[in-house]
Amino acid sequence: MTRLSPEHQLTALRTVSALCATLFSSLAWSTACSYTNFSIGSEFVAKAGPVNGQYLYSFLSLRCGPDGQVIDGGIGGGGEIEVGWYEPANLESGLKKTFGAAFAESRVFASNCKLHLLLVNRRYPASQSIAGVSMADYPDTTGRTTYENVFPGPLLLPFGTNIPPPGSCGCSGGLVKLPGSPLCAPV
């Protein structure tokens, strides 16, 4: 049997840990919603990049289906639509120019890396929840407030295959920021 060097063992351990964390979080992530047959809003997710600091984002309309699960809300299952390349720091301002009314009519949620942005329709009742998150905890500010790191990842539209997982923003070498911690640590 061939033994791996300590460096290769550490790399293998980090890779397996990251894969387990990704699988666990995707299996544990609930896409339930409580206000059935109603429009939730829009989800924007990084699908490719970075290229010169920009990511290609896609958009999907979301709806709470009759069974209480988040589904594609487009007419006829509208599907994913590419919306362009943005630097994460400029994502909100760029999308506000393109989707101005949608921002003004929404609760805005974003990941700290700005690789995921969720606009929840202001008509989605505060008494209801999405993925276990009560909308009553996040007042409707008509797009003036962005709530960060509320959702651990996209609700329906997955990240692109080369997009770093949530929590790795600002970290390198396979490190991630654990929930509630500003520090990068091994998984």
C-alpha positions as CSV (number, residue, x, y, z in Angstrom):
1,M,0.0,0.0,0.0
2,T,1.3,3.4,-0.9
3,R,1.3,6.1,1.8
4,L,0.5,9.7,0.9
5,S,2.8,12.4,2.0
6,P,1.4,14.6,4.8
7,E,0.8,17.4,2.3
8,H,-1.2,15.1,0.1
9,Q,-3.1,13.6,3.1
10,L,-4.1,17.1,4.1
11,T,-5.2,18.0,0.6
12,A,-7.2,14.8,0.4
13,L,-8.8,15.4,3.8
14,R,-9.8,18.9,2.8
15,T,-11.3,17.7,-0.5
16,V,-13.3,15.0,1.2
17,S,-14.4,17.4,4.0
18,A,-15.5,20.0,1.5
19,L,-17.4,17.4,-0.6
20,C,-19.1,16.1,2.6
21,A,-20.0,19.6,3.7
22,T,-21.4,20.4,0.3
23,L,-23.5,17.2,0.1
24,F,-24.7,17.5,3.7
25,S,-25.7,21.2,3.2
26,S,-27.5,20.4,-0.1
27,L,-29.4,17.4,1.5
28,A,-30.3,19.4,4.6
29,W,-31.3,22.5,2.8
30,S,-35.1,22.9,2.8
31,T,-36.8,24.5,-0.1
32,A,-40.2,24.5,1.6
33,C,-42.5,27.5,1.5
34,S,-45.6,28.2,3.4
35,Y,-47.8,30.4,1.2
36,T,-48.7,28.0,-1.6
37,N,-49.6,28.9,-5.1
38,F,-48.0,32.3,-4.8
39,S,-45.1,34.1,-6.4
40,I,-42.0,34.3,-4.2
41,G,-39.9,36.5,-6.4
42,S,-36.6,36.2,-8.2
43,E,-33.3,34.4,-7.6
44,F,-29.9,35.5,-9.2
45,V,-27.0,33.1,-9.0
46,A,-23.4,33.1,-10.2
47,K,-23.0,30.4,-12.9
48,A,-19.5,31.0,-14.4
49,G,-16.4,33.0,-13.6
50,P,-14.6,34.8,-12.3
51,V,-13.3,36.4,-15.5
52,N,-11.5,39.7,-14.7
53,G,-13.3,39.7,-11.4
54,Q,-16.7,39.3,-12.9
55,Y,-19.2,36.4,-12.7
56,L,-21.9,35.4,-15.2
57,Y,-25.3,35.5,-13.4
58,S,-28.5,33.8,-14.2
59,F,-32.0,34.6,-13.1
60,L,-35.0,32.4,-12.2
61,S,-38.5,33.3,-11.2
62,L,-39.6,31.5,-8.0
63,R,-43.1,30.4,-6.9
64,C,-44.4,28.5,-3.9
65,G,-46.0,25.4,-5.5
66,P,-49.2,23.7,-4.4
67,D,-47.2,21.2,-2.4
68,G,-45.4,23.9,-0.4
69,Q,-42.1,23.5,-2.3
70,V,-40.2,26.3,-4.1
71,I,-40.6,25.8,-7.9
72,D,-39.8,27.5,-11.1
73,G,-42.3,30.3,-11.3
74,G,-42.0,31.2,-15.0
75,I,-44.9,30.8,-17.3
76,G,-44.7,27.2,-18.6
77,G,-41.7,26.6,-16.3
78,G,-39.9,29.6,-17.8
79,G,-36.4,28.4,-16.9
80,E,-33.1,30.0,-16.2
81,I,-32.2,33.2,-18.0
82,E,-28.7,34.7,-18.2
83,V,-28.6,38.3,-17.1
84,G,-24.9,39.2,-17.7
85,W,-21.4,39.5,-16.2
86,Y,-21.1,41.5,-13.0
87,E,-18.4,42.1,-10.3
88,P,-20.0,40.9,-7.1
89,A,-19.5,44.3,-5.4
90,N,-21.5,45.9,-8.2
91,L,-24.2,43.2,-8.6
92,E,-27.0,45.0,-6.8
93,S,-26.4,48.4,-8.4
94,G,-26.2,46.8,-11.8
95,L,-29.3,44.7,-11.4
96,K,-31.2,47.7,-9.9
97,K,-30.6,49.5,-13.2
98,T,-32.0,46.6,-15.2
99,F,-34.7,45.3,-12.8
100,G,-35.5,48.6,-10.9
101,A,-39.2,47.9,-10.2
102,A,-38.4,44.4,-9.0
103,F,-36.0,45.8,-6.3
104,A,-38.4,48.5,-5.3
105,E,-41.1,45.8,-4.7
106,S,-38.9,43.3,-2.8
107,R,-37.2,42.2,0.3
108,V,-33.6,41.8,-0.8
109,F,-31.4,39.0,0.5
110,A,-27.8,38.3,-0.5
111,S,-24.8,36.1,0.3
112,N,-21.9,38.0,1.8
113,C,-19.9,37.1,-1.4
114,K,-22.8,38.5,-3.6
115,L,-22.8,35.3,-5.6
116,H,-26.4,34.7,-4.7
117,L,-29.2,37.4,-4.5
118,L,-32.8,36.7,-3.7
119,L,-35.6,39.2,-4.2
120,V,-38.8,38.2,-2.3
121,N,-41.9,39.8,-3.6
122,R,-43.2,42.3,-1.0
123,R,-46.7,40.8,-1.4
124,Y,-45.4,37.5,-0.1
125,P,-46.9,37.8,3.4
126,A,-44.7,38.6,6.4
127,S,-46.6,35.9,8.3
128,Q,-45.3,33.2,6.0
129,S,-41.9,31.6,5.5
130,I,-39.5,30.4,2.9
131,A,-37.0,27.6,3.6
132,G,-37.8,28.0,7.3
133,V,-37.0,31.7,7.3
134,S,-39.9,33.8,8.6
135,M,-40.5,36.9,6.5
136,A,-41.7,38.6,9.7
137,D,-38.1,38.8,10.8
138,Y,-37.1,40.8,7.7
139,P,-39.3,43.9,7.2
140,D,-40.2,45.1,3.8
141,T,-38.0,48.1,3.2
142,T,-39.0,48.4,-0.5
143,G,-35.5,47.4,-1.6
144,R,-33.5,49.8,0.5
145,T,-32.1,47.2,2.9
146,T,-30.1,44.1,1.9
147,Y,-30.3,41.3,4.4
148,E,-27.0,39.3,4.2
149,N,-26.3,35.6,4.9
150,V,-29.9,34.8,5.8
151,F,-30.2,31.8,3.4
152,P,-27.3,29.4,3.3
153,G,-27.5,29.0,-0.5
154,P,-29.7,29.3,-3.5
155,L,-33.3,28.1,-3.2
156,L,-33.7,26.5,-6.6
157,L,-31.1,27.7,-9.1
158,P,-27.8,26.0,-8.4
159,F,-24.4,27.7,-8.5
160,G,-22.2,27.0,-11.5
161,T,-19.8,24.1,-11.2
162,N,-16.7,26.2,-10.7
163,I,-18.3,28.7,-8.3
164,P,-16.8,28.6,-4.8
165,P,-19.2,27.3,-2.1
166,P,-21.0,29.7,0.2
167,G,-18.7,30.4,3.2
168,S,-15.5,30.4,1.2
169,C,-15.8,34.0,0.3
170,G,-12.5,35.8,1.3
171,C,-10.8,32.5,2.2
172,S,-8.2,30.5,0.3
173,G,-6.5,27.2,0.5
174,G,-9.7,25.2,1.0
175,L,-10.6,27.2,4.1
176,V,-14.2,28.4,4.8
177,K,-15.9,30.8,7.2
178,L,-18.0,28.7,9.6
179,P,-21.5,30.1,10.4
180,G,-21.2,33.1,12.8
181,S,-17.5,33.4,12.5
182,P,-15.5,36.0,10.6
183,L,-12.4,33.8,10.5
184,C,-11.4,31.3,7.8
185,A,-10.8,27.8,9.2
186,P,-10.3,24.3,7.8
187,V,-13.5,22.2,7.2
